[in-house]
Amino acid sequence: MLPTLLTRKPIDELTADDLDTFHVWAFADDEEEVEGQDETWVRPLDTTVVPQGAFSLSVAAAFTTSSGLELSGFVGVSTDEGVEISHASLVTSGRYLCLPAVGYADAAADYDELADALGQAVAAVFPLHFELRVLLDGESVFRRGQFK
């Protein structure tokens, strides 16, 4: 079932269809009092750009491994004090695979785990390139980057 603006779910249950339908998701932290929801739940935003002044959005992105494998997922983006890219997750074949946050001390072990989950060597996955699937407000080129 495709998501609607009423969709709420834990972030680790986002699917490729969710990200295809709505490219920007925000934590529903003002809804934590709703029975069954907690701080991990997200909701879609009805927007075609990443808004300025936002904190901790999950933005749909296309990923490409260093070996050329194309994957879907999202990147953590904050625009409240400039633009900060903090983390990413891959959503592939019904799996939710987290990349460590930028600057995370134990990233190497997490990169090994992620590469294993994809059935590839670390060198075949990283650097992992991404391109956001929506523009940041005020920009005319899709934001790109990589996780090393």
C-alpha positions as CSV (number, residue, x, y, z in Angstrom):
1,M,0.0,0.0,0.0
2,L,1.4,3.4,-1.0
3,P,1.8,6.0,1.7
4,T,-0.3,9.0,2.1
5,L,0.1,12.2,4.1
6,L,-1.5,10.4,6.9
7,T,1.2,7.7,6.9
8,R,3.2,7.3,10.1
9,K,5.7,4.5,10.8
10,P,9.0,3.8,12.5
11,I,11.9,5.1,10.4
12,D,13.4,1.6,10.0
13,E,10.2,0.5,8.2
14,L,10.5,3.0,5.4
15,T,10.4,1.3,2.0
16,A,11.5,2.2,-1.5
17,D,7.8,2.8,-2.3
18,D,7.6,5.2,0.6
19,L,10.6,7.1,-0.6
20,D,9.3,7.1,-4.2
21,T,6.0,8.6,-3.2
22,F,7.3,11.1,-0.7
23,H,11.0,12.2,-0.9
24,V,11.1,14.0,2.4
25,W,10.2,12.5,5.8
26,A,10.4,14.2,9.3
27,F,10.3,12.7,12.7
28,A,6.8,12.9,14.2
29,D,8.1,14.0,17.6
30,D,5.0,16.1,18.3
31,E,2.9,12.9,18.1
32,E,4.8,10.8,20.6
33,E,1.7,10.8,22.8
34,V,-0.2,8.8,20.2
35,E,-0.7,5.2,21.3
36,G,2.0,3.0,19.9
37,Q,4.2,5.7,18.5
38,D,7.6,6.8,19.9
39,E,10.5,9.0,18.9
40,T,11.5,6.7,16.0
41,W,8.3,7.4,14.0
42,V,8.3,9.5,10.9
43,R,5.8,11.1,8.6
44,P,6.0,12.3,5.0
45,L,6.2,16.0,4.2
46,D,4.2,17.4,1.3
47,T,7.1,19.2,-0.3
48,T,9.1,19.1,-3.5
49,V,12.2,20.6,-1.9
50,V,14.2,20.2,1.3
51,P,13.0,23.3,3.3
52,Q,15.4,25.8,4.9
53,G,15.5,25.8,8.8
54,A,14.7,22.1,9.1
55,F,16.3,19.6,11.5
56,S,16.9,15.9,11.0
57,L,15.0,15.2,7.8
58,S,15.2,11.9,6.0
59,V,15.6,12.7,2.3
60,A,15.3,10.1,-0.5
61,A,18.6,9.5,-2.3
62,A,20.0,7.3,-5.1
63,F,23.2,5.5,-4.0
64,T,25.9,4.0,-6.2
65,T,28.6,1.7,-4.7
66,S,32.2,2.0,-6.0
67,S,31.5,-1.2,-8.0
68,G,28.5,0.5,-9.7
69,L,25.6,-1.2,-7.8
70,E,22.6,1.2,-7.6
71,L,20.6,1.3,-4.4
72,S,17.8,3.3,-2.9
73,G,17.7,4.9,0.5
74,F,17.7,8.2,2.4
75,V,20.2,10.6,3.8
76,G,19.8,12.6,7.1
77,V,19.8,16.3,6.2
78,S,19.5,19.3,8.5
79,T,19.2,22.9,7.1
80,D,18.8,24.8,10.4
81,E,22.4,26.0,10.5
82,G,23.7,25.6,7.0
83,V,23.5,22.2,5.4
84,E,24.5,19.1,7.4
85,I,24.6,15.6,6.1
86,S,24.7,13.3,9.1
87,H,23.9,9.7,8.1
88,A,22.3,7.4,5.6
89,S,20.3,4.2,5.3
90,L,19.8,1.9,2.4
91,V,16.4,0.4,1.7
92,T,16.9,-2.6,-0.5
93,S,15.1,-5.9,-1.0
94,G,13.0,-5.4,2.1
95,R,16.1,-4.6,4.2
96,Y,17.0,-1.5,6.1
97,L,20.8,-1.1,6.2
98,C,22.2,1.8,8.3
99,L,25.5,3.6,7.5
100,P,27.2,5.0,10.5
101,A,26.9,8.7,11.3
102,V,29.6,11.0,9.8
103,G,32.5,11.0,12.2
104,Y,31.4,8.0,14.1
105,A,34.4,6.3,15.8
106,D,33.5,2.7,15.0
107,A,32.6,3.3,11.4
108,A,35.0,0.7,10.0
109,A,33.2,-2.2,11.7
110,D,29.9,-0.9,10.6
111,Y,31.2,-0.6,7.0
112,D,32.3,-4.2,7.1
113,E,28.8,-5.2,8.3
114,L,27.1,-3.2,5.6
115,A,29.3,-4.6,2.9
116,D,28.6,-8.2,4.1
117,A,24.9,-7.5,4.1
118,L,25.2,-6.5,0.4
119,G,27.3,-9.5,-0.3
120,Q,30.3,-7.4,-1.4
121,A,33.7,-6.5,-0.2
122,V,34.1,-3.1,1.5
123,A,36.2,-1.9,-1.4
124,A,33.3,-2.7,-3.8
125,V,30.9,-0.6,-1.7
126,F,32.9,2.4,-0.4
127,P,33.2,5.1,-1.2
128,L,29.4,5.0,-1.5
129,H,28.1,7.9,-3.6
130,F,24.7,9.5,-3.2
131,E,22.5,12.1,-5.0
132,L,19.5,13.5,-3.2
133,R,16.3,13.0,-5.2
134,V,15.0,16.5,-4.4
135,L,16.6,19.9,-4.4
136,L,17.5,21.8,-1.3
137,D,15.4,25.0,-1.2
138,G,17.4,27.7,-3.2
139,E,19.6,25.3,-5.0
140,S,19.4,24.4,-8.7
141,V,21.5,21.2,-8.7
142,F,20.8,18.0,-6.8
143,R,23.1,17.7,-3.8
144,R,25.7,14.9,-4.1
145,G,28.2,13.4,-1.7
146,Q,29.8,10.3,-0.5
147,F,30.4,8.2,2.5
148,K,34.0,6.9,2.7
